[in-house]
């Protein structure tokens, strides 16, 4: 966690955090768990703003992925696109995994987890892994 704190920089609108794309892209289910929380309006609004930023990044990642697959793949009769050649498929997987290791700077305002009411905390179904991911992404501090 100390390493993450070094990557946070206070700005006028929030905190700029460097986050590897794979934390955002591969943890969408964890991020979406936040939508089911019964929180006070101010916290719900903050979480909604954070989720909007994260979802924008997921959409960008998915767009880049789909465009790359279309450029090297073959369109089937049903409209789906597949990478038929094993060599091309392996190269794509390697390139995409490398891409997901790149960092992006997010301008978000992390939520102090201690501000979540105790009665809500007791109802939250987030594992310690989920919490760790949300801290690394910059949702909670």
Protein Blocks (a to p, Z undefined) as FASTA:
>chain_A
ZZmmmmpccdfklccddddfklmmmmmmmmmmmmmpccdfklmmmmmmmmmmmmmmmmmm
mmmmmmmmmmmmccdfkopacdfblklmmmmmmmmmmmmmpccddddddddfklpcfklm
mmpccdfklmmmmmmnomaZZ
